[in-house]
Amino acid sequence: MHPVLFHIGTVLIPTYGAVTALGVLLALGLTQRAARIAGVDAAKVWNLCILSLFAALAAARLLLVVANWSAVRIHPAWLLGLAMVHHPLLAAAGTLAGAGSAAWYARRTRLPLRATADALAPPLALGLAFEQLGALAAGSGYGTDAATGFPLAVTYTHPLAAIWSGAPLGVPLQPVQAYAAMAFLALGVLLLVWLPLQRRKGDVAGLWLMGAAVAIYITELWRAPEGRGSLAGGAIDGPQIAAVAMLLAGALVLCERKGAAHHPNTSPENTSPDTIRAPASDLPAPEDEARGRA
């Protein structure tokens, strides 16, 4: 494949970064449309996305610097190449930092959490689809060995694919990143269609959690296990554990909303001062109170 998109003199433009950046731009544009459909402030959602992106990038790179501090201290110029390194732990750190920043900003600006999450779900799926296409070109998160003669197999030959992503060279591999990209793209289209049809806030976010969990868990079956952690003797790896947690969280969100639908007056989003104020006919008249005290 092609980890380098093109050269500008001695400067390399990595395909992973370029394709991911394109996905981010498209996702940001889609976010504005999804925010209007979900009925939330599009400008605030834009700010939330920018803050989350910077937080995710900063957290991932900071973790990389801390983990390789002894080498970076001796060779400071290596800081320029840290953006080319890909690892599941970096993705996890970036995800946690981005999600935490988004939740903090949403609360601070009084954005409705469920509606905001609904608006972010389709763009996030689209962004992940492009990220996986970039990973396919770079060799990041590469697949297991493909069977002999498998027509869809990919083979990495560029030395930078091994240096940046650890991909084996000259070995036919499963194009698992393409599988994941198609799954996320299909999920994004489904969520975008469902967004204006939903009856309860939070449904689209819950469906995103469950759909992304299924996509991650299944595609991990074709990913090479290096650097992904494992439990139970390799029966399940780190991303699959995260996928199980996402699936449970999505089911909890959907079940909670279903329960709230059966008891609309007890739902925080449906409760208003008028619903908790006692009817005037049930309140004792002042003269009745006076007679009672007498």
N, C-alpha and C positions, 0 to 999 in steps of 0.2 A: 504494500500500500504506500501511501505518501504522507509521512509525518511532517514534511516541509511543503508549504503551499508554493512559496516562491522566495527568491533572494532579492534584497536591495543592497547591493555591494556585499559587505561581509555580514549584514544583518539578515537573520533568518526569520521568516514569518511562518510560525507553525500552523498547520492545518487545524489542529485541535482548537487552538485559541480563536482562529478566524471563524470556524464553523460555529463554535459555541457563542461567540460574540454576535453572530448573525441571529442565532436562536434567541439570545437575550433581547435583541432589538425587536424581533417579531413578537416575542412574548410581552414586552412592554407595551407595544402597540395594541395587542389583543387585550391587555389588562384594562385599557381605557374603555374599550367597548363592553367588556364583561362587567366592569364597575357600574356603568350606566344601566345595564340590564338588571344587575342585582340591586340597584337603587342606593348605592353608596357614593360618597364624594370621590370623583375620579382623580382630582388633584391630590388629595390626601393619600389615595392608594398608590399613585405614582411616587410620591415621596417615600412611602413605606417600602416600595420595591427598591428604590435607589439605596436607601439606608440598609436594607437587608443584603443587597449585593455587596456593598462595601464591607459590611460586617463579616459576611461569609468569606470573602477573599482575604481580608486581614487575618481572620482566625486561622484559616488554612495555612497561610504563609508564615504566620508567627509560630505555629506548631512545627512547621518544617525547619525554621531557623533554630528553634529551641532543641529539636531532636538532633540537629547537625551542627550545634554551636562550636564544637571543638574544631571541625573542619572549616566552618565559615570564618572563624576568628583568624585562622592561618591564611586563608584565601578569601578575602572580602569580595573579590570580583565574582565569586560563585553566587552571590546574591542575585546577580542578573539572570542566572539560569534556573532559579528556583521555580519560576512560573511554568517550566517545562516538565516538572516532576509530578506524576499522578500516583495516588495511592488511596485505597478505600478509607483509611483513617483520616486523611485530609478532607475527603468528601464528608465524612461524618462530622468532623469539627466544624466545617463550613455550614453544614445543614443546621446544626444546633445553634450556632451563632446567628445565622440568618433568621431562623424561626424565633429565637428569643428576642432579637431586635424588632421583628415584625410585631410580635405580641406586645412589647413595651410601647412601641409607637402607636399601635391601634388603641391601647388603653389611654395613653396620654392625650391623644387627639379625639377621644370619644367615638372612634369608629366602631360600629356594631361588629363584634367578633365573628359571628356566624355568617353574616352577609358578606363581610370582607373575605372570609375564607372561601366562600362560594365563588366570589369574583376572581380569586387568585388560582383556583383549581385548574381551569382549562389552560391558561397561559403557562402554568408550571409544567403541565404535561407536555405542552409544545416545546418548552425550553429543554426539558429532559430528552425529548426525541432528537433535537439537534445536538445536544451534548453527546449522545451516544453515537451519532453519525461522525462527529469529530473524533471520538474515541476509536471508532472503526478505522479511520484513516491513520491515526497515530499509533495504534497498537495497544492502547490503554484498556485494561479490563478484558484482555484477549481470551479467546475461547479454548476449549480442550482440543486435542488432536482430532482432526477429521478423518473419516474413513477413506481408504484409498479410492480415488476416482470420484469423490463427492463433488458435484458440480459447483456448489456454492462456497467451497472452501476458499479462504484467503491465506496468502503467504506473504510474510514480511521479509523484505530483503535489505531495507535501508538501515545502516548501523544506528541511526538515531532512534529508531523504534525500540531497539534493545537498550540504549542508554537512557532514554527518557521514560520508557514504560516497562522495560524488562521483557518485551515480547521476544520469543524465540525466533531466530532467523532461519529461513529456508524450510519451514515446517508447515504443511497445510493445516489450518485451524478452522474451527467452527466460527462463522461470522455472528457470534452471539450479540455483538453490539447492534447489528442490523435487526436482529430479532427484537431486541429491547426497544429500538427506535420505532419500529412498526407498532409495537404494543402501546407505547406512550402516545404515538400520534393518533392511533385509533381511540385511545382513552380520551385524549383532548377533544376530538371531534364529538364523541358521545356526550361529554360533559357540557360542551358549548351548546349542543342541541337541547340538552336537558335543562340548562340554566333558566331560560324564560318559562319553562313548563313546571318547575318545581312548585310544590304547595307549601313547603316549610323551609325556613332558613336553616342552613346547615346540611341539607340533603346532598348537595353537590360536593361539598367538602368531604362528607362521609363516603360518598361513592368514589372520590379521588383516592382516599386512603385505602379503600379496599381494592380498587382496580390496580393502583400502583403496587400494592403489596403482592397481588397475584402475579403481576408482570415481573417483579423483582425475584420472587421466589422461584418461578419456573425458569427464567433465563439463567439463574445462577447454576442450574443443573448442567449448563453447557459452558460455564466459565472455568478457567484454570484456577485451582485453589490457592496459588501462591499469594501470600500477603492478605488473605481475606479472613483468616481466623477460622477455627472450627471447634465443634463440640461433638460429643458422643462418637469419638473415633472418626471424625470426618463426615458423619451423617448429615450434619447441618453446619453452615458457615455463618459468619457474622452478618452479612447482608440478609440472609434468610431469617435469622433471629429478629432483625429489625423489621422484616416484612411481616412476620407473625405478630409483632407488637402493633404495627400499622393496621393490620387486618382487624385485630381486636378493638383498636381505637375507633376505626371506622364503623364497626358493628355497634359499638357503644354509642357513638354519635347518632346513628340512625335509629337505634332502639329508644334512646332518650327522647328524640324528637317524636317518635311514634307515640310514646307515653304521654308527652305533652299535648299531642293532638287530641287525645281522649279526655284530657282535663285542661281545656284551654284557659279557664279562669285562674288556674294555679301556676301557669307558665309565667316566668318573669317578663317575657316579651309581651305577654298579653295582659299583664296586670297593670291597671291604671288606678288613680285615686277614686274614680267612679265605681270601680268594681270592689273596692275594699271598704267603701263608706256605707254604713248601715242605711237602709231606706228610712225616709222620714216617718213613715207610718209605724215603724218599729221602735222609735225613740219616744220615751215618756214625755208628756206635756209638762211644762213647769208647774202648773197648779196641781197635777197628779203627784209630782215629787213632793210638793209642800204638804199635801194631805197625808202622804205616806210618812213624812217625818213627824207630823203632828200626832 
